[in-house]
Amino acid sequence: MPAIPLFHLAFPVNDLAEARRFYGDLLQCPEGRSSDEWVDFNFHGHQLVAHLVEAGSRQEPTNEVDGKQVPVRHFGAILPMEQWEALAARLRNAGIDFVIEPYVRFQGEVGEQATMFFLDPSGNALEFKAFGDISQVFAT
């Protein structure tokens, strides 16, 4: 079986120390290389790079999904259900304000999935998902 290609995502943050606490400590993503202007994180085997930018307001567009306003620009990971549940509990215990609280969508249907949305300290939206049946990720 061929290896799955890794993705690389660079995104803006307003404070590298805050990004290290959020991604490194809370989300438990090991840190890789860094400079005074960026930090690499191992995001479930993929490379995230937090780039320091000046703080500024960004109005992010949303789309309605299941009656909830989902941030259009977001990233995340699909985790095994047990890891997703543990992350949801860790985020709740840390007092994270969810954009969309953890819940299961498409219950009993093709593509049933657990999902949650929250923001990092710089306002970047993250979504974490889990499927009871991972073969349903691309099911229609």
Backbone bond lengths (Angstrom), bond angles and torsions (degrees), N, CA, C in turn:
res aa  C-N    CA-C-N  psi(-1)  N-CA   C-N-CA  omega(-1)  CA-C   N-CA-C  phi
1 M - - - 1.460 - - 1.528 108.32 -
2 P 1.340 118.40 126.83 1.465 120.58 -179.36 1.531 110.98 -69.04
3 A 1.303 115.35 151.65 1.466 120.97 177.86 1.526 109.62 -67.34
4 I 1.300 115.24 145.12 1.465 120.42 176.03 1.525 107.66 -77.01
5 P 1.342 118.52 130.96 1.465 119.84 178.17 1.528 110.86 -60.86
6 L 1.306 115.72 144.70 1.461 121.00 177.08 1.520 109.06 -86.87
7 F 1.324 116.24 147.17 1.452 117.52 174.46 1.519 109.21 -103.23
8 H 1.320 113.75 158.54 1.463 123.74 178.71 1.522 106.04 -126.27
9 L 1.324 116.62 129.49 1.454 120.60 178.87 1.519 108.69 -134.34
10 A 1.309 116.45 123.96 1.463 122.43 174.21 1.525 107.41 -104.67
11 F 1.329 116.42 138.65 1.460 120.61 -176.67 1.525 109.43 -148.38
12 P 1.340 117.41 157.63 1.464 120.81 -176.20 1.527 112.86 -85.76
13 V 1.324 115.69 143.37 1.465 122.48 171.32 1.527 107.87 -135.50
14 N 1.329 115.42 156.27 1.460 120.51 -178.70 1.524 113.57 -94.52
15 D 1.343 117.10 -14.13 1.462 121.22 -175.17 1.527 108.25 -154.91
16 L 1.339 116.57 117.05 1.466 119.64 -176.78 1.529 112.28 -69.20
17 A 1.322 118.37 -36.01 1.472 120.21 178.60 1.527 109.92 -63.66
18 E 1.324 116.20 -41.53 1.460 121.28 177.74 1.531 110.34 -64.96
19 A 1.335 117.13 -40.24 1.467 121.45 177.58 1.525 110.10 -63.58
20 R 1.334 117.48 -39.81 1.470 120.72 178.19 1.530 110.73 -62.96
21 R 1.318 117.02 -41.78 1.470 119.92 178.56 1.528 110.44 -65.28
22 F 1.330 117.35 -45.10 1.458 121.54 -176.09 1.530 111.69 -69.61
23 Y 1.321 117.09 -57.19 1.467 120.72 -176.62 1.529 112.03 -76.50
24 G 1.328 116.64 -41.80 1.458 120.11 -178.27 1.511 113.55 -74.77
25 D 1.323 116.72 -53.30 1.467 120.97 -175.07 1.526 112.33 -82.76
26 L 1.331 117.87 -57.49 1.465 120.85 -174.20 1.527 112.03 -70.09
27 L 1.329 117.54 -50.11 1.466 120.03 -178.35 1.526 112.50 -85.99
28 Q 1.323 116.99 -6.11 1.466 123.78 175.65 1.520 113.15 59.55
29 C 1.341 115.74 44.21 1.463 122.24 175.95 1.524 107.90 -99.10
30 P 1.334 118.01 113.74 1.462 119.78 -179.60 1.535 111.81 -59.02
31 E 1.321 114.91 142.81 1.454 120.67 179.69 1.519 110.17 -84.00
32 G 1.333 115.42 142.08 1.462 121.74 174.82 1.518 109.48 -106.63
33 R 1.318 115.35 -132.27 1.465 120.12 179.37 1.519 110.06 -70.87
34 S 1.341 114.69 162.39 1.460 118.95 178.37 1.523 110.12 -159.60
35 S 1.305 114.62 167.43 1.457 122.44 172.64 1.526 106.09 -142.35
36 D 1.313 116.72 -170.40 1.467 120.08 176.11 1.528 111.67 -72.82
37 E 1.342 117.41 -9.88 1.462 120.91 -174.61 1.520 114.33 -120.43
38 W 1.342 119.23 -6.31 1.451 121.11 -179.45 1.523 110.65 -158.57
39 V 1.343 115.01 159.46 1.467 122.46 177.51 1.525 108.08 -140.44
40 D 1.335 115.91 131.46 1.463 122.02 172.99 1.524 109.41 -87.70
41 F 1.332 116.28 140.73 1.467 121.77 173.66 1.521 109.09 -128.61
42 N 1.330 115.80 143.52 1.457 122.16 173.20 1.528 106.45 -86.49
43 F 1.312 115.70 101.51 1.463 123.30 -176.27 1.522 108.39 -99.11
44 H 1.330 115.89 85.16 1.455 121.72 -179.74 1.533 111.20 54.72
45 G 1.332 115.18 43.55 1.454 121.19 177.83 1.514 114.66 89.78
46 H 1.318 117.91 -0.23 1.457 122.45 -179.95 1.523 109.32 -115.45
47 Q 1.322 116.94 159.39 1.459 121.50 -175.72 1.520 112.10 -97.96
48 L 1.328 115.70 113.25 1.465 122.27 170.84 1.513 107.24 -102.83
49 V 1.319 116.14 139.80 1.453 120.22 176.80 1.521 108.62 -126.83
50 A 1.324 115.51 114.21 1.462 122.13 177.67 1.526 107.76 -87.00
51 H 1.344 116.49 116.79 1.473 122.05 -179.23 1.524 109.21 -104.94
52 L 1.316 115.63 129.90 1.454 121.39 179.87 1.524 110.64 -70.92
53 V 1.335 116.03 128.18 1.460 122.79 176.05 1.527 107.80 -134.76
54 E 1.312 116.00 162.63 1.459 119.70 176.11 1.519 110.32 -68.42
55 A 1.314 115.07 142.06 1.462 119.61 177.78 1.521 109.45 -62.95
56 G 1.295 116.16 139.83 1.457 121.13 178.56 1.511 109.22 -166.09
57 S 1.286 116.12 160.17 1.459 118.11 -179.20 1.512 109.61 -84.12
58 R 1.293 115.11 137.27 1.465 122.54 176.64 1.515 106.63 -128.67
59 Q 1.281 116.24 121.44 1.456 119.66 174.54 1.512 106.95 -89.02
60 E 1.312 116.48 112.55 1.459 120.79 -176.73 1.525 110.29 -96.46
61 P 1.328 117.45 132.95 1.466 120.43 177.97 1.529 111.71 -72.02
62 T 1.324 115.36 154.21 1.464 121.70 176.69 1.522 109.27 -129.70
63 N 1.331 115.22 159.72 1.462 122.61 171.96 1.516 107.66 -126.27
64 E 1.326 116.63 145.85 1.459 119.85 178.16 1.524 110.32 -80.21
65 V 1.323 115.11 127.02 1.459 123.03 175.69 1.522 106.55 -136.53
66 D 1.305 118.04 124.48 1.468 122.47 -178.27 1.533 111.84 54.21
67 G 1.336 117.24 33.16 1.459 120.75 179.68 1.515 114.01 75.65
68 K 1.322 117.47 10.34 1.470 122.42 -179.92 1.525 108.52 -117.30
69 Q 1.326 116.73 149.02 1.460 121.15 178.89 1.528 109.56 -88.69
70 V 1.332 115.81 104.87 1.460 122.76 -177.48 1.527 108.97 -91.36
71 P 1.341 117.70 127.25 1.471 119.38 175.70 1.532 109.77 -60.69
72 V 1.333 116.94 126.74 1.453 120.68 -178.41 1.524 110.51 -62.68
73 R 1.321 117.45 -48.68 1.467 121.05 179.70 1.523 108.17 -88.17
74 H 1.329 115.70 109.80 1.459 120.88 178.07 1.517 109.52 -156.10
75 F 1.311 115.19 164.11 1.456 120.54 175.27 1.514 107.67 -144.77
76 G 1.313 116.64 169.16 1.453 119.98 -179.47 1.508 110.76 176.13
77 A 1.317 115.22 -154.65 1.458 121.02 -178.35 1.520 109.17 -145.42
78 I 1.324 114.49 155.27 1.461 121.56 171.91 1.525 105.82 -101.09
79 L 1.311 115.76 116.26 1.460 122.42 -175.31 1.525 110.81 -107.79
80 P 1.332 117.00 159.08 1.464 118.61 167.12 1.538 108.48 -60.55
81 M 1.333 117.10 149.05 1.464 121.54 -174.07 1.532 112.32 -53.62
82 E 1.328 117.85 -41.51 1.467 119.98 -178.17 1.533 110.92 -63.81
83 Q 1.323 117.50 -40.02 1.469 121.01 178.08 1.523 110.46 -68.05
84 W 1.342 116.99 -39.22 1.462 121.02 178.54 1.528 110.25 -61.57
85 E 1.326 116.39 -46.34 1.472 120.72 179.01 1.520 111.12 -62.22
86 A 1.336 117.60 -41.26 1.467 121.21 179.04 1.530 110.45 -65.39
87 L 1.336 117.23 -40.50 1.461 120.44 178.09 1.523 110.46 -65.16
88 A 1.320 118.00 -44.75 1.470 120.80 178.52 1.522 110.30 -57.57
89 A 1.324 117.35 -43.18 1.468 121.07 178.83 1.527 110.78 -65.14
90 R 1.342 117.28 -43.14 1.469 120.76 179.93 1.522 110.72 -63.07
91 L 1.335 117.19 -41.28 1.466 120.87 178.76 1.526 111.10 -65.55
92 R 1.330 116.77 -43.10 1.472 119.85 177.18 1.524 110.92 -60.84
93 N 1.333 116.39 -44.53 1.465 120.77 179.81 1.520 111.96 -63.76
94 A 1.332 116.82 -29.33 1.465 121.53 178.89 1.523 111.86 -82.77
95 G 1.337 117.60 -4.26 1.461 121.09 178.58 1.514 114.14 77.99
96 I 1.321 117.55 24.23 1.472 120.85 178.63 1.528 109.21 -65.67
97 D 1.323 116.00 134.36 1.464 121.58 173.48 1.525 107.38 -85.63
98 F 1.306 116.59 116.48 1.456 120.67 -179.54 1.521 110.30 -80.67
99 V 1.321 116.39 138.98 1.461 121.41 169.24 1.523 107.05 -71.34
100 I 1.336 115.69 -43.98 1.465 123.25 173.22 1.521 106.57 -133.52
101 E 1.326 115.80 116.80 1.465 122.23 -179.45 1.528 110.44 -57.65
102 P 1.320 117.80 151.12 1.458 120.75 176.17 1.535 111.01 -55.83
103 Y 1.334 115.37 130.56 1.465 120.66 177.48 1.521 109.08 -159.98
104 V 1.332 116.38 170.60 1.462 122.36 178.28 1.523 108.32 -106.54
105 R 1.328 115.72 127.49 1.464 120.32 177.96 1.522 109.29 -110.85
106 F 1.302 116.07 158.85 1.467 123.77 -176.89 1.532 110.93 58.57
107 Q 1.336 116.41 34.77 1.465 120.26 -177.32 1.522 110.93 -55.57
108 G 1.337 115.52 127.03 1.454 121.75 179.87 1.516 114.81 75.39
109 E 1.339 117.05 5.00 1.465 121.51 -178.70 1.523 110.30 -115.36
110 V 1.333 115.35 172.06 1.464 120.54 173.22 1.531 107.96 -59.54
111 G 1.315 116.11 135.30 1.464 120.27 177.94 1.516 114.59 82.86
112 E 1.338 118.44 14.60 1.472 120.36 178.62 1.525 109.35 -51.52
113 Q 1.337 115.80 131.71 1.457 120.52 -175.72 1.519 111.79 -152.14
114 A 1.305 114.48 146.67 1.459 121.21 170.64 1.525 106.48 -89.72
115 T 1.327 117.16 141.33 1.466 120.47 -178.77 1.519 110.06 -147.61
116 M 1.317 115.25 157.73 1.464 122.80 173.15 1.520 108.24 -157.74
117 F 1.331 115.67 147.53 1.463 122.96 177.94 1.518 108.88 -125.57
118 F 1.327 115.63 140.68 1.460 121.66 174.71 1.519 108.21 -154.82
119 L 1.318 116.66 167.43 1.462 122.09 -178.60 1.514 110.40 -107.63
120 D 1.335 116.12 146.98 1.458 119.30 170.17 1.529 107.62 -80.18
121 P 1.326 119.10 174.14 1.467 120.10 -177.57 1.529 114.96 -61.31
122 S 1.341 118.18 -18.35 1.458 121.23 178.32 1.527 112.59 -96.01
123 G 1.331 117.51 3.50 1.458 121.32 177.31 1.513 115.04 91.29
124 N 1.336 118.52 7.83 1.464 121.17 175.68 1.524 108.86 -76.06
125 A 1.326 116.56 132.50 1.465 121.39 -178.44 1.524 110.61 -86.37
126 L 1.334 115.67 136.02 1.460 122.48 176.62 1.511 109.14 -123.53
127 E 1.333 115.37 143.18 1.460 121.53 173.56 1.520 107.70 -126.10
128 F 1.306 116.28 131.48 1.457 121.66 172.93 1.518 107.43 -117.59
129 K 1.337 115.32 135.13 1.459 122.32 -177.84 1.518 109.83 -124.85
130 A 1.325 115.02 163.14 1.462 122.92 170.09 1.519 107.48 -149.30
131 F 1.315 116.01 144.15 1.453 122.57 177.75 1.521 108.03 -118.67
132 G 1.318 116.88 134.74 1.452 120.01 172.50 1.517 110.34 -63.30
133 D 1.341 116.03 -32.13 1.458 123.32 178.64 1.526 107.22 -126.92
134 I 1.329 116.44 100.89 1.471 121.57 -174.41 1.532 112.18 -60.13
135 S 1.324 118.43 -20.99 1.466 120.30 178.12 1.523 110.89 -68.77
136 Q 1.324 119.34 -9.45 1.456 123.42 -178.49 1.533 113.12 -89.18
137 V 1.337 118.33 -0.47 1.471 120.99 -176.49 1.523 111.56 -52.87
138 F 1.315 117.97 -45.27 1.464 121.15 -177.28 1.525 112.87 -108.73
139 A 1.323 117.15 13.73 1.471 121.13 -179.00 1.522 109.79 -66.83
140 T 1.342 115.90 147.11 1.466 120.28 178.99 1.524 109.56 -114.70
